[in-house]
Amino acid sequence: MVLIQSEVRVGIADYKIAHAPSKLITVGLGSCIGTIIYAEQAEIGGLSHIMLPDSHPFAKKQTLNTAKFADLALPEMVAKLRSEAPRARFKAKIVGGANMFGFKTSSKTGNIGQRNIEAVEAMLKELRVPLIASHVGGSCGRTMIVDLNNFETMVRIVHHEAVYI
């Protein structure tokens, strides 16, 4: 049997789970963070496109897109991954977190990219998922492409050469 490789696109404030031989792709990573959490031996991965670090300021909203926030999306995605591959050892890579709007980093609320990086790193630590690679910060937008055959992660950067993490 021949498996056909498919491209699974992950939109902003969304996450998707797929198996090899698929590729997971998300575009438009400015201050947002793309987080791939995967298990090589299980040939499974989940990619999230997080917009904001913390859902608490929005807690009173009647409907809340959990995939938008680091504190909600990552635990939800990890729970689904663990339900599909309960014995797997998961790892993570993150991309994005740029300072797209030129805010000074000393501003408490200004640099949303840096706040997203810190929130995702803290949540991965809490979930006990080791972060093995990252391409974060700076001031350029990125696209993230993860090949679930070998878990190679290509990062396309606006006006720069692609890099692999």
C-alpha angles and dihedrals in degrees: 000000000000118000115213116223112236132191114233111198119209116203129210112290091014142100134202135192122214142164133229132308089039128097121223114213135184127175134192099049102165111136087345121097127232110206122190114193113185148160115214098200092051092044091225134127141170125208123198130189105206121192104182136028101223136031096195097094087057098044094113094058113111094224122032127184100223092196090066096068132064093218092056107027099053098050090046094049093045091050090054092047091049091049090055095041107022097172097041124119107227128208132186142216125188133202132183132027095141122169093240098167101049096244116163112256091230090067110103095217103019107082102061091170092061092044089052092051092051093046094050093046091049092048092049089051091049090049090048093238110142117230106224102173141009142179104193144146127026122102105274131099119242144200120214123209120181120191107209091200092072104359091240108159119210118199115198111199125198109256092358140087118272116259132201124223 
